[in-house]
Amino acid sequence: MQILPDGERGKIKISDMKIKVFLCFVFYVVCAMTANAREERAMLTDYLNQEIGIEDSFAGQSITLLRENNDYFILRTYFGSGVPVIGTIKYKVIFNSSYQIAFSEIVESTNPDLVKSNENFVLAVEEKELALYLNGLKIMLTNAEQCGANSKPLWSQTCGNGGRL
């Protein structure tokens, strides 16, 4: 730092080297903050081929994200009491982002009685949980089992009376 003559009292001249060091420090801090701010939540493709349970008032349902060639599908399985599976519906998936998909277009169904034409789904990764929405309403998800003593919903610690399908 250099103090200027009396004619320019109060003004301080900072050397060019100190300015460069200061700018490098600011650049380093900005880069370090940006690197630490990256997103840590899972992407939907991390759930590929994993069965995700849906709590309902019957025997339960599940959805599974599938990949066939370059296309993605959701396989919705309806469980029965007395029979393991009542039927399945396969939906075509539209990726809105790496964290959100939409599906409503039915590709195939094994039981025509299960098909409803007015169902629009959105599956999203929200912070540390998966969320499934049916026509805008949040649905209770469990970890691939029907809600029981050993299963925990993905977004709650206990099986509650949350949104039921």
N, C-alpha and C positions, 0 to 999 in steps of 0.2 A: 504494500500500500504506500502511496506517495502523497504527501501533503503539498498542495500547490502554493505558489507565492501569495503575498497579502492581497493582491488585486483580485484574486479568485477565492477569497476566504469562504470556508464552509463547504467547498467542493472537494471531494476525495476521488482520486483516480485509482481504479483497481487495475492491476496488471492483466494483460491478455491471458497469461497462463492461469491465473486464478479463475477467470471466467470460463476457460475451457474445462478446468477441473470441476467447477460447479455444474456446468451443463452435462458433463459425463455422469456425475453423481445423480442428477435429476433423471437422466435417461435410464440409468441402472435401476432406480427406484420404480419408475413407471413400468419397465419391463418385468421386474420382479412381481409387482402387484398384478399385472396382467396374467402372468403364468400361474399365480396362486388362485386366480378367480375362475379357472376353468371349471366346467360343469362335471360333477361327479356322479350324477344319477345315471342309472342304467338306461340303455336304449331298448326299444321294443324287440329288436332282433336278438337281444340277449335272452329273451323268453321263448325262442324258437323251439318247437317240439315239447314244450312244457305244458302239462295239463293244469289249468287254473280252474278251481272249483267255484261254482256259483251257488250261493245259498238260496233256496226257495222253500215254499211250504209243502213240497212233495219230496221225492227221493233225491232231488238235486240235479244239477247240470254242470257241465264244464265246457270251457273253450280252450282250443289249442291252436297256436299260430303255426301254420305249415308253410313250407316253401317247396314248390314244384317247378323245376326249371328256373325261370326268372320271375315267376308269379308267386304271390303270397295269398294264402287263404286262411280263413278261420273255420275250424271244425267244431261245431256246437253239438255236444252229446247230451241226450236226455236219459237220465238213469231211471230205472223203474223199481218198484218193490215186487219181489218175486221173480223178476227178470233183470239181468244186469243192465241192459240198454234197451230203451224203447225205440229210439231212432236217433239219427244224426242229420244235421243240416250243414252244408258247406257254403260259405260265403266268400265272395271275392273281396280282397282287401285293397283299400286306397290309402297310401301313406300320405298324411298331411305334413308330417315331419318325422324325424327319427324317434320322436317321443309320443306321437299320436297317430292312430289309424282310425279309419271309418270303414264300416261294412254294413251293407243292407241288401246287396244284390245276391240272390240265392243262385248258386251254381248247380247244386244237386241236393236231393233230400231222399232219405230212406223211408220216411213216413209222412205222407201228404197231410195227415191230420195235424202235424206239428207246425206247418208252414203258416206264417202270418205275414201279410204283405206290408203292413204298416210299421215294421220294426226297423229303426235306424240306430245303429250302435256306434259308439266311439270308445276306443280303448286307449288310455293314456298313462304315461309314467308321470306321476306328480310327486315331486321331491323324492321321498323314499318309499313310495307305494304305487301300486297299480290301481287304476280307477276305471271302471266300466260304466258307461252311461247308456241307458236305453231311452230313446226319445227325450233326452235331456235330464233324466232322473238317474241318480247314482245307485248302482246295484252293489249288494254285499258280495265280496269275493272271499273265498277261503283258499287254503293251500292245497288244492287238488284232491281234497277229501270232502265228504259231506261234513257239515258242521257237527262236531262231536267232541268227545273228551280230549282227543289228541290233536285236533286241528285248530289253527288260529287264523282268523281273517288276515289278509295282507295289509289291511289298513287299520286294524284295531287289535286289541289284545284278547278280547272275548267275543264269542258269537252273540251278537245282540239282535235287536229287532230292527236293524237298519234296513235300507232299501231291499226289498225282496222282489224277485222276479216272478 
